[in-house]
Amino acid sequence: MSHNEETPGVGASDRHRRERPGPESQQLAELGPEGMYEAAERLCRTAAGGGPLEAPVAGAVGRIAETLAETRSRDSVTFAVDLVNRLLSEGAMPPGEGDRLLRSVAAKLVKAQHLRDIEPLFGEVPDEIADPAVELRACLLGELALIGSGVGRRSLEAYAERLRELGHPLARLPGARLDIEHRFAVRVRGLGPIKTAKQLRSRFPEAPSTDGGAVASRGAGDVRDDGRANAAARPFTAGGWAREPEARFFTLPSPLSPDDFGISFIKELTLRCLAGEGSRRGSTLACVTTPDDVLNELFSASYVGGVNGQGQGGAYARLYAWESLYALMGLPTCVPLLEAVRRAADHRWLRFMAFTDWFHHDTSDLAFAVLDPTRTRVAVLAATDTDVHRDALG
């Protein structure tokens, strides 16, 4: 099974079809590694004139780098890395597009190339992290971790250790998947996107609706924490989902009975995503889920990207997923990942569905609620995506 397949559980099969080489990529590949590299160099020489490359030329060179990354040979690895370094070092691309290219090339290299041809890139450890060459290698290590490759390779482990010393954000992630990450980028036949209440009930046990939950919810206090909210929403904002996600946090004056943590509790919270509940056909529903399901959906949100957004590559999708999970649990980043896994088991996790105007009911809708072990703190995260351009999506 390919490690780079999309996960239909978030609607990947509806939002994005597997990328297939277009005519341009096929024509480039026919040139061979040296021919492609020479073509890129000609573009740089003829267009630069001593100044920065214009956007169309930089884009063309970037596409050559991506095609090289997918063409298996040691020369292709060297040429692709050189072109990315050149484009980003010279500021030929805006930051967002440069990040996309760098992460895309790293993912394609790990998917297409032999490890023995990638390993020479790690011959020297870096002195700083503010360097496109270092960032590319950090992404390569992140992609290799997702497929369990590179463990025991001295040069790779030395480079990863140096990144940890320098404080690179990707370096806080382990060099191999944790068990809770077992679904990342894995296609499971028959598990498509959840779009109806029937589908949700068929895959997760429904949480009971209680009067006690509704009463307890009315006493919930809204806690404003923009930094935590941004971290929780990052997988969706980075992936370019159509509407700004809703990430909210609440406190309760007394512990909530676990049996009362259901849809009746959620409906009484002051959530934008539930405004006008009942105005559309369909009933609001909540089901009990698990931390690995939530983490996988967070990973897939930025790994695949929104319909009109961009996938962020496996390395950063993994980082954003963990940062979001930490935010939902209210954990400081200093908590080790395995300790976070242990604590996640003590939380209660709900996945809910609502038929309101906030949700697009189109390509993807996701909503989670989390109750902490003290049963006095609740976090809610909701996101929605569509391929239809319409009114302002606030």
VEXROKE-306381 format. One record per residue (C-alpha): chain; x, y, z; residue in one letter; residue number from 1. Coordinates in pm, 1 decimal, always signed. Example, Ala and Ser with C-alpha at 12.3 -4.5 7.8 and 13.67 -1.06 7.14 Angstrom:
<rogus>
chain A&u +1230.0&v -450.0&w +780.0&res A&n 1;
chain A&u +1367.0&v -106.0&w +714.0&res S&n 2;
</rogus>
This chain:
<rogus>
chain A&u +0.0&v +0.0&w +0.0&res M&n 1;
chain A&u +136.3&v +341.3&w -92.3&res S&n 2;
chain A&u +203.8&v +572.1&w +202.6&res H&n 3;
chain A&u +99.0&v +869.4&w -6.0&res N&n 4;
chain A&u -261.1&v +777.0&w -77.4&res E&n 5;
chain A&u -549.0&v +997.2&w +28.3&res E&n 6;
chain A&u -776.8&v +911.4&w +316.0&res T&n 7;
chain A&u -1139.4&v +898.0&w +204.4&res P&n 8;
chain A&u -1258.7&v +945.0&w +561.5&res G&n 9;
chain A&u -1240.5&v +1322.3&w +514.4&res V&n 10;
chain A&u -1390.9&v +1328.3&w +170.7&res G&n 11;
chain A&u -1060.4&v +1304.5&w -8.7&res A&n 12;
chain A&u -1207.6&v +1085.4&w -275.8&res S&n 13;
chain A&u -1468.5&v +1351.0&w -351.4&res D&n 14;
chain A&u -1243.9&v +1655.1&w -320.6&res R&n 15;
chain A&u -928.7&v +1536.0&w -490.9&res H&n 16;
chain A&u -861.3&v +1261.2&w -736.9&res R&n 17;
chain A&u -517.2&v +1105.2&w -732.4&res R&n 18;
chain A&u -279.1&v +1328.0&w -921.4&res E&n 19;
chain A&u -189.8&v +1195.6&w -1262.7&res R&n 20;
chain A&u +95.0&v +1327.1&w -1472.8&res P&n 21;
chain A&u -33.5&v +1585.5&w -1722.0&res G&n 22;
chain A&u +92.7&v +1621.7&w -2078.2&res P&n 23;
chain A&u +348.9&v +1880.5&w -1968.7&res E&n 24;
chain A&u +497.8&v +1648.8&w -1703.7&res S&n 25;
chain A&u +509.6&v +1359.3&w -1947.7&res Q&n 26;
chain A&u +686.6&v +1572.5&w -2207.5&res Q&n 27;
chain A&u +937.7&v +1691.8&w -1950.0&res L&n 28;
chain A&u +1004.8&v +1338.6&w -1830.7&res A&n 29;
chain A&u +1089.6&v +1237.4&w -2186.9&res E&n 30;
chain A&u +1385.3&v +1477.6&w -2174.6&res L&n 31;
chain A&u +1550.4&v +1274.5&w -1900.1&res G&n 32;
chain A&u +1706.5&v +1419.9&w -1583.0&res P&n 33;
chain A&u +1990.0&v +1606.4&w -1755.7&res E&n 34;
chain A&u +1761.9&v +1743.6&w -2026.7&res G&n 35;
chain A&u +1512.2&v +1871.0&w -1772.1&res M&n 36;
chain A&u +1782.8&v +2033.9&w -1563.1&res Y&n 37;
chain A&u +1934.0&v +2202.0&w -1868.6&res E&n 38;
chain A&u +1590.1&v +2329.7&w -1969.8&res A&n 39;
chain A&u +1544.8&v +2480.3&w -1622.9&res A&n 40;
chain A&u +1885.9&v +2642.9&w -1635.4&res E&n 41;
chain A&u +1808.0&v +2794.1&w -1976.4&res R&n 42;
chain A&u +1487.5&v +2940.0&w -1836.9&res L&n 43;
chain A&u +1678.0&v +3092.5&w -1547.1&res C&n 44;
chain A&u +1948.5&v +3240.2&w -1768.6&res R&n 45;
chain A&u +1725.2&v +3384.6&w -2038.4&res T&n 46;
chain A&u +1460.6&v +3524.7&w -1804.7&res A&n 47;
chain A&u +1666.8&v +3657.8&w -1517.9&res A&n 48;
chain A&u +1887.0&v +3915.8&w -1690.7&res G&n 49;
chain A&u +2060.6&v +3965.8&w -1360.8&res G&n 50;
chain A&u +1735.5&v +4017.6&w -1168.8&res G&n 51;
chain A&u +1478.2&v +3794.7&w -996.0&res P&n 52;
chain A&u +1276.1&v +3550.7&w -1203.4&res L&n 53;
chain A&u +925.0&v +3651.1&w -1297.8&res E&n 54;
chain A&u +642.2&v +3441.0&w -1155.1&res A&n 55;
chain A&u +561.7&v +3245.4&w -1477.0&res P&n 56;
chain A&u +926.6&v +3145.1&w -1521.9&res V&n 57;
chain A&u +966.6&v +3053.6&w -1155.6&res A&n 58;
chain A&u +651.0&v +2842.9&w -1181.6&res G&n 59;
chain A&u +787.1&v +2662.0&w -1488.1&res A&n 60;
chain A&u +1116.7&v +2587.5&w -1312.7&res V&n 61;
chain A&u +922.4&v +2466.6&w -1009.8&res G&n 62;
chain A&u +725.4&v +2224.1&w -1226.5&res R&n 63;
chain A&u +1050.8&v +2089.8&w -1367.0&res I&n 64;
chain A&u +1176.3&v +2037.0&w -1010.9&res A&n 65;
chain A&u +860.8&v +1842.7&w -924.1&res E&n 66;
chain A&u +891.3&v +1627.3&w -1235.5&res T&n 67;
chain A&u +1256.4&v +1557.7&w -1155.0&res L&n 68;
chain A&u +1156.1&v +1456.2&w -802.2&res A&n 69;
chain A&u +927.4&v +1191.6&w -951.2&res E&n 70;
chain A&u +1188.2&v +1062.9&w -1198.8&res T&n 71;
chain A&u +1384.6&v +790.0&w -1026.0&res R&n 72;
chain A&u +1761.4&v +842.9&w -1040.8&res S&n 73;
chain A&u +2033.9&v +989.0&w -822.4&res R&n 74;
chain A&u +2083.1&v +1274.0&w -1068.2&res D&n 75;
chain A&u +1713.6&v +1360.4&w -1044.6&res S&n 76;
chain A&u +1743.1&v +1395.2&w -667.7&res V&n 77;
chain A&u +2042.0&v +1626.7&w -698.7&res T&n 78;
chain A&u +1886.3&v +1837.0&w -974.3&res F&n 79;
chain A&u +1544.4&v +1871.8&w -804.7&res A&n 80;
chain A&u +1700.7&v +1981.1&w -475.2&res V&n 81;
chain A&u +1928.2&v +2228.8&w -651.7&res D&n 82;
chain A&u +1639.9&v +2393.2&w -838.8&res L&n 83;
chain A&u +1428.5&v +2427.5&w -524.8&res V&n 84;
chain A&u +1721.2&v +2578.5&w -334.6&res N&n 85;
chain A&u +1785.7&v +2820.9&w -618.5&res R&n 86;
chain A&u +1425.2&v +2935.0&w -648.4&res L&n 87;
chain A&u +1373.7&v +2985.7&w -276.9&res L&n 88;
chain A&u +1714.9&v +3133.1&w -198.9&res S&n 89;
chain A&u +1671.3&v +3396.4&w -469.0&res E&n 90;
chain A&u +1319.4&v +3485.4&w -354.0&res G&n 91;
chain A&u +1176.2&v +3394.5&w -693.9&res A&n 92;
chain A&u +851.0&v +3272.8&w -537.6&res M&n 93;
chain A&u +615.4&v +3424.3&w -279.3&res P&n 94;
chain A&u +644.3&v +3248.3&w +60.9&res P&n 95;
chain A&u +322.6&v +3048.1&w +29.5&res G&n 96;
chain A&u +402.8&v +2914.3&w -314.7&res E&n 97;
chain A&u +762.1&v +2849.5&w -214.8&res G&n 98;
chain A&u +649.6&v +2646.2&w +85.8&res D&n 99;
chain A&u +412.1&v +2447.6&w -132.9&res R&n 100;
chain A&u +684.6&v +2368.7&w -384.6&res L&n 101;
chain A&u +938.7&v +2270.0&w -121.4&res L&n 102;
chain A&u +695.3&v +2039.5&w +59.5&res R&n 103;
chain A&u +570.6&v +1891.9&w -266.4&res S&n 104;
chain A&u +922.0&v +1813.0&w -390.0&res V&n 105;
chain A&u +1013.2&v +1655.0&w -55.3&res A&n 106;
chain A&u +704.1&v +1432.6&w -64.1&res A&n 107;
chain A&u +763.3&v +1331.4&w -425.0&res K&n 108;
chain A&u +1128.8&v +1250.9&w -361.8&res L&n 109;
chain A&u +1044.9&v +1020.8&w -73.2&res V&n 110;
chain A&u +769.6&v +852.4&w -270.7&res K&n 111;
chain A&u +968.9&v +799.4&w -592.0&res A&n 112;
chain A&u +1337.0&v +774.6&w -503.9&res Q&n 113;
chain A&u +1555.9&v +513.5&w -338.9&res H&n 114;
chain A&u +1670.5&v +601.9&w +10.9&res L&n 115;
chain A&u +2029.8&v +540.6&w -95.5&res R&n 116;
chain A&u +1996.4&v +830.8&w -340.4&res D&n 117;
chain A&u +1840.3&v +1064.1&w -81.6&res I&n 118;
chain A&u +2081.3&v +985.7&w +201.7&res E&n 119;
chain A&u +2380.0&v +1180.8&w +57.0&res P&n 120;
chain A&u +2180.5&v +1502.3&w +105.2&res L&n 121;
chain A&u +2240.5&v +1469.0&w +480.6&res F&n 122;
chain A&u +2619.5&v +1462.4&w +473.8&res G&n 123;
chain A&u +2659.2&v +1784.1&w +675.4&res E&n 124;
chain A&u +2453.2&v +1902.5&w +971.5&res V&n 125;
chain A&u +2320.8&v +2261.8&w +954.7&res P&n 126;
chain A&u +2427.1&v +2565.6&w +1152.2&res D&n 127;
chain A&u +2084.9&v +2733.6&w +1129.9&res E&n 128;
chain A&u +1732.2&v +2650.5&w +1020.6&res I&n 129;
chain A&u +1652.9&v +2971.5&w +827.3&res A&n 130;
chain A&u +1772.5&v +2817.2&w +501.8&res D&n 131;
chain A&u +1563.5&v +2659.0&w +221.6&res P&n 132;
chain A&u +1814.9&v +2374.2&w +194.8&res A&n 133;
chain A&u +1767.6&v +2291.9&w +563.1&res V&n 134;
chain A&u +1389.6&v +2323.4&w +539.0&res E&n 135;
chain A&u +1380.0&v +2082.2&w +246.0&res L&n 136;
chain A&u +1581.0&v +1826.0&w +441.1&res R&n 137;
chain A&u +1357.2&v +1868.6&w +744.9&res A&n 138;
chain A&u +1057.8&v +1791.3&w +523.3&res C&n 139;
chain A&u +1238.1&v +1489.9&w +376.9&res L&n 140;
chain A&u +1296.8&v +1353.9&w +727.6&res L&n 141;
chain A&u +930.1&v +1412.8&w +808.8&res G&n 142;
chain A&u +815.4&v +1228.2&w +498.4&res E&n 143;
chain A&u +1056.3&v +940.3&w +564.7&res L&n 144;
chain A&u +921.0&v +909.7&w +919.4&res A&n 145;
chain A&u +570.8&v +850.4&w +785.1&res L&n 146;
chain A&u +686.3&v +547.0&w +587.0&res I&n 147;
chain A&u +919.7&v +415.4&w +858.3&res G&n 148;
chain A&u +1230.3&v +468.8&w +648.7&res S&n 149;
chain A&u +1565.0&v +609.3&w +753.3&res G&n 150;
chain A&u +1568.5&v +462.0&w +1104.8&res V&n 151;
chain A&u +1919.9&v +352.5&w +1194.1&res G&n 152;
chain A&u +2083.5&v +565.1&w +924.2&res R&n 153;
chain A&u +2353.6&v +754.7&w +1109.5&res R&n 154;
chain A&u +2364.2&v +1064.0&w +887.2&res S&n 155;
chain A&u +1985.1&v +1106.2&w +893.5&res L&n 156;
chain A&u +1965.2&v +1062.4&w +1269.6&res E&n 157;
chain A&u +2249.6&v +1308.9&w +1324.4&res A&n 158;
chain A&u +2073.7&v +1564.8&w +1106.1&res Y&n 159;
chain A&u +1744.5&v +1511.9&w +1291.9&res A&n 160;
chain A&u +1919.1&v +1556.2&w +1626.2&res E&n 161;
chain A&u +2074.8&v +1880.0&w +1507.3&res R&n 162;
chain A&u +1732.6&v +2007.0&w +1397.5&res L&n 163;
chain A&u +1602.8&v +1935.2&w +1748.4&res R&n 164;
chain A&u +1892.0&v +2132.2&w +1897.3&res E&n 165;
chain A&u +1813.5&v +2424.1&w +1665.8&res L&n 166;
chain A&u +1443.1&v +2412.5&w +1753.4&res G&n 167;
chain A&u +1295.3&v +2324.1&w +1414.5&res H&n 168;
chain A&u +919.8&v +2262.7&w +1461.8&res P&n 169;
chain A&u +920.7&v +1935.2&w +1264.9&res L&n 170;
chain A&u +1194.9&v +1798.2&w +1489.5&res A&n 171;
chain A&u +954.8&v +1755.5&w +1782.3&res R&n 172;
chain A&u +787.9&v +1470.1&w +1593.7&res L&n 173;
chain A&u +926.3&v +1116.4&w +1630.8&res P&n 174;
chain A&u +1123.1&v +953.8&w +1351.3&res G&n 175;
chain A&u +858.6&v +685.1&w +1301.2&res A&n 176;
chain A&u +480.6&v +669.6&w +1323.4&res R&n 177;
chain A&u +313.6&v +622.3&w +1657.3&res L&n 178;
chain A&u +39.7&v +362.3&w +1674.2&res D&n 179;
chain A&u -223.3&v +637.1&w +1701.4&res I&n 180;
chain A&u -108.8&v +756.6&w +1356.1&res E&n 181;
chain A&u -177.3&v +421.4&w +1187.9&res H&n 182;
chain A&u -443.8&v +564.4&w +953.3&res R&n 183;
chain A&u -241.2&v +855.8&w +818.0&res F&n 184;
chain A&u -257.3&v +861.5&w +437.3&res A&n 185;
chain A&u -403.4&v +511.1&w +423.0&res V&n 186;
chain A&u -685.8&v +428.7&w +186.9&res R&n 187;
chain A&u -946.1&v +197.2&w +340.0&res V&n 188;
chain A&u -1183.0&v +43.0&w +89.1&res R&n 189;
chain A&u -1546.2&v +112.4&w +172.3&res G&n 190;
chain A&u -1477.9&v +394.9&w +416.2&res L&n 191;
chain A&u -1580.6&v +698.7&w +216.8&res G&n 192;
chain A&u -1667.8&v +1045.7&w +345.5&res P&n 193;
chain A&u -1939.2&v +1077.5&w +607.3&res I&n 194;
chain A&u -2213.1&v +1301.8&w +468.8&res K&n 195;
chain A&u -2534.6&v +1171.8&w +623.0&res T&n 196;
chain A&u -2663.5&v +1090.4&w +969.4&res A&n 197;
chain A&u -2711.7&v +730.4&w +857.2&res K&n 198;
chain A&u -2343.9&v +702.3&w +763.0&res Q&n 199;
chain A&u -2233.9&v +854.4&w +1093.2&res L&n 200;
chain A&u -2452.6&v +616.1&w +1294.4&res R&n 201;
chain A&u -2329.5&v +318.6&w +1093.5&res S&n 202;
chain A&u -1966.2&v +381.4&w +1189.2&res R&n 203;
chain A&u -1978.7&v +531.4&w +1539.3&res F&n 204;
chain A&u -2198.0&v +465.6&w +1845.8&res P&n 205;
chain A&u -2449.1&v +743.2&w +1903.4&res E&n 206;
chain A&u -2413.5&v +949.9&w +2220.1&res A&n 207;
chain A&u -2743.2&v +970.6&w +2408.1&res P&n 208;
chain A&u -2932.5&v +1297.3&w +2425.5&res S&n 209;
chain A&u -3020.6&v +1391.2&w +2784.0&res T&n 210;
chain A&u -3206.9&v +1670.9&w +2957.2&res D&n 211;
chain A&u -2919.4&v +1693.6&w +3204.0&res G&n 212;
chain A&u -2679.5&v +1771.6&w +2922.2&res G&n 213;
chain A&u -2891.5&v +2061.7&w +2801.8&res A&n 214;
chain A&u -2921.3&v +2205.2&w +3152.4&res V&n 215;
chain A&u -2547.0&v +2177.2&w +3220.6&res A&n 216;
chain A&u -2459.2&v +2339.7&w +2889.2&res S&n 217;
chain A&u -2655.7&v +2654.3&w +2969.2&res R&n 218;
chain A&u -2411.0&v +2723.9&w +3251.9&res G&n 219;
chain A&u -2101.9&v +2693.0&w +3031.1&res A&n 220;
chain A&u -1867.9&v +2990.2&w +3018.7&res G&n 221;
chain A&u -1706.0&v +3093.6&w +2690.8&res D&n 222;
chain A&u -1325.0&v +3113.6&w +2718.2&res V&n 223;
chain A&u -1145.3&v +3331.5&w +2461.9&res R&n 224;
chain A&u -800.1&v +3204.3&w +2358.2&res D&n 225;
chain A&u -701.5&v +3313.7&w +2009.2&res D&n 226;
chain A&u -366.2&v +3136.2&w +2009.0&res G&n 227;
chain A&u -520.4&v +2805.8&w +2106.7&res R&n 228;
chain A&u -804.4&v +2854.4&w +1858.1&res A&n 229;
chain A&u -559.9&v +2923.5&w +1575.3&res N&n 230;
chain A&u -361.7&v +2610.6&w +1658.5&res A&n 231;
chain A&u -678.1&v +2398.1&w +1669.2&res A&n 232;
chain A&u -793.3&v +2532.1&w +1332.6&res A&n 233;
chain A&u -452.5&v +2518.6&w +1160.7&res R&n 234;
chain A&u -506.4&v +2195.8&w +960.4&res P&n 235;
chain A&u -805.2&v +2355.2&w +787.8&res F&n 236;
chain A&u -663.5&v +2704.6&w +741.2&res T&n 237;
chain A&u -335.0&v +2564.7&w +609.5&res A&n 238;
chain A&u -519.9&v +2331.7&w +376.4&res G&n 239;
chain A&u -732.0&v +2616.1&w +242.2&res G&n 240;
chain A&u -1079.2&v +2497.3&w +342.8&res W&n 241;
chain A&u -1352.0&v +2730.6&w +220.4&res A&n 242;
chain A&u -1479.4&v +2872.9&w +549.6&res R&n 243;
chain A&u -1283.9&v +2985.4&w +854.0&res E&n 244;
chain A&u -1316.2&v +2701.0&w +1108.3&res P&n 245;
chain A&u -1484.8&v +2754.8&w +1441.1&res E&n 246;
chain A&u -1265.8&v +2663.8&w +1739.8&res A&n 247;
chain A&u -1424.9&v +2739.5&w +2077.5&res R&n 248;
chain A&u -1350.7&v +2659.2&w +2441.3&res F&n 249;
chain A&u -1588.2&v +2643.8&w +2736.8&res F&n 250;
chain A&u -1568.9&v +2590.5&w +3112.4&res T&n 251;
chain A&u -1834.0&v +2438.3&w +3339.5&res L&n 252;
chain A&u -1901.2&v +2533.8&w +3702.0&res P&n 253;
chain A&u -1915.1&v +2167.1&w +3806.4&res S&n 254;
chain A&u -1814.8&v +1832.2&w +3656.0&res P&n 255;
chain A&u -2037.7&v +1710.2&w +3376.0&res L&n 256;
chain A&u -2169.6&v +1356.4&w +3396.4&res S&n 257;
chain A&u -2016.1&v +1158.3&w +3108.5&res P&n 258;
chain A&u -2365.2&v +1041.2&w +3012.4&res D&n 259;
chain A&u -2469.5&v +1405.0&w +2961.7&res D&n 260;
chain A&u -2194.7&v +1476.7&w +2708.9&res F&n 261;
chain A&u -2401.3&v +1439.7&w +2394.3&res G&n 262;
chain A&u -2586.6&v +1637.5&w +2131.6&res I&n 263;
chain A&u -2826.2&v +1801.1&w +2380.5&res S&n 264;
chain A&u -2522.3&v +1949.0&w +2556.8&res F&n 265;
chain A&u -2360.3&v +2067.4&w +2230.5&res I&n 266;
chain A&u -2680.3&v +2227.3&w +2097.7&res K&n 267;
chain A&u -2702.2&v +2462.4&w +2396.8&res E&n 268;
chain A&u -2350.8&v +2601.0&w +2347.1&res L&n 269;
chain A&u -2325.5&v +2938.7&w +2173.5&res T&n 270;
chain A&u -2172.8&v +2797.6&w +1854.0&res L&n 271;
chain A&u -2187.2&v +2979.7&w +1519.2&res R&n 272;
chain A&u -2193.0&v +2649.4&w +1335.5&res C&n 273;
chain A&u -2522.3&v +2559.8&w +1507.5&res L&n 274;
chain A&u -2698.7&v +2893.4&w +1455.1&res A&n 275;
chain A&u -3034.8&v +2836.1&w +1290.2&res G&n 276;
chain A&u -3037.1&v +2468.1&w +1383.5&res E&n 277;
chain A&u -3354.7&v +2313.3&w +1249.2&res G&n 278;
chain A&u -3377.0&v +2545.4&w +948.2&res S&n 279;
chain A&u -3255.9&v +2265.4&w +720.5&res R&n 280;
chain A&u -3391.9&v +1919.5&w +681.2&res R&n 281;
chain A&u -3207.6&v +1676.3&w +906.8&res G&n 282;
chain A&u -3151.0&v +1630.0&w +1277.0&res S&n 283;
chain A&u -2837.0&v +1722.7&w +1470.2&res T&n 284;
chain A&u -2651.3&v +1414.4&w +1583.7&res L&n 285;
chain A&u -2346.7&v +1328.5&w +1797.7&res A&n 286;
chain A&u -2153.3&v +1002.8&w +1811.4&res C&n 287;
chain A&u -1872.0&v +879.5&w +2031.3&res V&n 288;
chain A&u -1536.5&v +863.1&w +1857.7&res T&n 289;
chain A&u -1169.8&v +808.5&w +1945.3&res T&n 290;
chain A&u -852.4&v +1021.1&w +1946.2&res P&n 291;
chain A&u -703.9&v +836.2&w +1648.3&res D&n 292;
chain A&u -1011.4&v +915.8&w +1437.8&res D&n 293;
chain A&u -985.5&v +1285.0&w +1527.3&res V&n 294;
chain A&u -608.8&v +1295.6&w +1468.7&res L&n 295;
chain A&u -647.6&v +1126.3&w +1130.8&res N&n 296;
chain A&u -910.8&v +1375.4&w +1016.7&res E&n 297;
chain A&u -688.7&v +1663.8&w +1127.1&res L&n 298;
chain A&u -395.8&v +1516.9&w +935.5&res F&n 299;
chain A&u -600.7&v +1461.0&w +621.7&res S&n 300;
chain A&u -744.4&v +1813.6&w +626.3&res A&n 301;
chain A&u -406.4&v +1968.1&w +542.4&res S&n 302;
chain A&u -247.6&v +1663.4&w +376.6&res Y&n 303;
chain A&u -515.1&v +1661.9&w +106.2&res V&n 304;
chain A&u -609.3&v +2029.0&w +129.7&res G&n 305;
chain A&u -938.9&v +2198.0&w +54.7&res G&n 306;
chain A&u -1101.6&v +2193.7&w -286.7&res V&n 307;
chain A&u -956.9&v +2533.3&w -369.0&res N&n 308;
chain A&u -660.2&v +2498.7&w -134.6&res G&n 309;
chain A&u -331.0&v +2310.4&w -135.6&res Q&n 310;
chain A&u -210.6&v +1994.2&w +31.6&res G&n 311;
chain A&u +72.6&v +2069.0&w +273.8&res Q&n 312;
chain A&u +270.4&v +1746.3&w +240.3&res G&n 313;
chain A&u +289.9&v +1470.3&w +497.6&res G&n 314;
chain A&u +551.9&v +1626.5&w +724.6&res A&n 315;
chain A&u +362.7&v +1948.8&w +796.3&res Y&n 316;
chain A&u +20.7&v +1783.9&w +787.3&res A&n 317;
chain A&u +144.3&v +1562.9&w +1069.5&res R&n 318;
chain A&u +274.0&v +1861.8&w +1266.0&res L&n 319;
chain A&u -46.8&v +2061.2&w +1220.2&res Y&n 320;
chain A&u -256.8&v +1761.3&w +1324.7&res A&n 321;
chain A&u -66.5&v +1721.5&w +1649.6&res W&n 322;
chain A&u -71.6&v +2093.1&w +1723.2&res E&n 323;
chain A&u -447.2&v +2091.8&w +1672.9&res S&n 324;
chain A&u -495.4&v +1786.9&w +1896.0&res L&n 325;
chain A&u -284.1&v +1949.1&w +2169.3&res Y&n 326;
chain A&u -496.3&v +2264.0&w +2142.1&res A&n 327;
chain A&u -819.0&v +2066.9&w +2170.4&res L&n 328;
chain A&u -688.8&v +1900.7&w +2487.6&res M&n 329;
chain A&u -537.0&v +2223.8&w +2622.1&res G&n 330;
chain A&u -188.6&v +2072.0&w +2647.7&res L&n 331;
chain A&u +131.7&v +2279.2&w +2642.1&res P&n 332;
chain A&u +370.2&v +2192.0&w +2360.9&res T&n 333;
chain A&u +631.7&v +2073.1&w +2611.7&res C&n 334;
chain A&u +425.4&v +1759.1&w +2681.1&res V&n 335;
chain A&u +584.6&v +1461.7&w +2497.7&res P&n 336;
chain A&u +373.6&v +1303.8&w +2224.5&res L&n 337;
chain A&u +341.0&v +966.2&w +2396.0&res L&n 338;
chain A&u +224.8&v +1139.8&w +2712.4&res E&n 339;
chain A&u -30.1&v +1327.1&w +2502.2&res A&n 340;
chain A&u -150.8&v +992.4&w +2365.0&res V&n 341;
chain A&u -194.6&v +864.3&w +2719.6&res R&n 342;
chain A&u -387.5&v +1173.9&w +2823.0&res R&n 343;
chain A&u -604.9&v +1161.6&w +2509.8&res A&n 344;
chain A&u -744.1&v +829.7&w +2628.9&res A&n 345;
chain A&u -875.7&v +1006.1&w +2942.2&res D&n 346;
chain A&u -1074.7&v +1258.7&w +2737.9&res H&n 347;
chain A&u -1416.6&v +1196.1&w +2587.7&res R&n 348;
chain A&u -1445.4&v +1260.4&w +2213.7&res W&n 349;
chain A&u -1757.3&v +1330.7&w +2009.9&res L&n 350;
chain A&u -1807.3&v +1368.4&w +1638.9&res R&n 351;
chain A&u -2122.0&v +1561.5&w +1555.1&res F&n 352;
chain A&u -2323.4&v +1658.7&w +1251.7&res M&n 353;
chain A&u -2559.3&v +1953.1&w +1212.1&res A&n 354;
chain A&u -2784.1&v +2066.6&w +929.9&res F&n 355;
chain A&u -2741.3&v +2443.2&w +945.0&res T&n 356;
chain A&u -2647.8&v +2713.1&w +695.1&res D&n 357;
chain A&u -2296.8&v +2734.7&w +842.2&res W&n 358;
chain A&u -2207.3&v +2393.0&w +705.6&res F&n 359;
chain A&u -2195.8&v +2368.2&w +327.8&res H&n 360;
chain A&u -2326.8&v +2008.4&w +313.0&res H&n 361;
chain A&u -2113.0&v +1972.1&w +4.1&res D&n 362;
chain A&u -1763.7&v +1826.9&w -16.3&res T&n 363;
chain A&u -1664.9&v +1799.6&w +351.4&res S&n 364;
chain A&u -1807.5&v +1882.6&w +692.4&res D&n 365;
chain A&u -1631.6&v +1798.1&w +1018.6&res L&n 366;
chain A&u -1720.4&v +1876.6&w +1379.4&res A&n 367;
chain A&u -1571.5&v +1749.7&w +1705.9&res F&n 368;
chain A&u -1629.3&v +1813.5&w +2075.5&res A&n 369;
chain A&u -1386.6&v +1713.6&w +2351.3&res V&n 370;
chain A&u -1448.7&v +1681.4&w +2726.3&res L&n 371;
chain A&u -1139.1&v +1688.3&w +2947.6&res D&n 372;
chain A&u -1074.5&v +1441.7&w +3234.5&res P&n 373;
chain A&u -1193.6&v +1691.0&w +3500.7&res T&n 374;
chain A&u -1522.3&v +1706.0&w +3304.9&res R&n 375;
chain A&u -1521.9&v +2085.3&w +3346.0&res T&n 376;
chain A&u -1361.0&v +2193.2&w +3017.5&res R&n 377;
chain A&u -1495.7&v +2146.7&w +2666.0&res V&n 378;
chain A&u -1339.1&v +2223.2&w +2328.5&res A&n 379;
chain A&u -1529.7&v +2233.5&w +1998.8&res V&n 380;
chain A&u -1384.9&v +2241.5&w +1647.3&res L&n 381;
chain A&u -1597.5&v +2263.6&w +1331.2&res A&n 382;
chain A&u -1492.4&v +2301.3&w +966.9&res A&n 383;
chain A&u -1661.2&v +2291.3&w +627.3&res T&n 384;
chain A&u -1545.5&v +2299.8&w +266.3&res D&n 385;
chain A&u -1705.4&v +2348.2&w -73.3&res T&n 386;
chain A&u -1604.8&v +2378.0&w -436.5&res D&n 387;
chain A&u -1874.8&v +2640.1&w -502.5&res V&n 388;
chain A&u -1773.1&v +3005.8&w -508.2&res H&n 389;
chain A&u -2047.2&v +3200.5&w -340.7&res R&n 390;
chain A&u -2110.9&v +3471.1&w -80.5&res D&n 391;
chain A&u -1854.7&v +3578.8&w +175.1&res A&n 392;
chain A&u -1767.4&v +3277.6&w +384.6&res L&n 393;
chain A&u -1719.5&v +3420.1&w +729.6&res G&n 394;
</rogus>
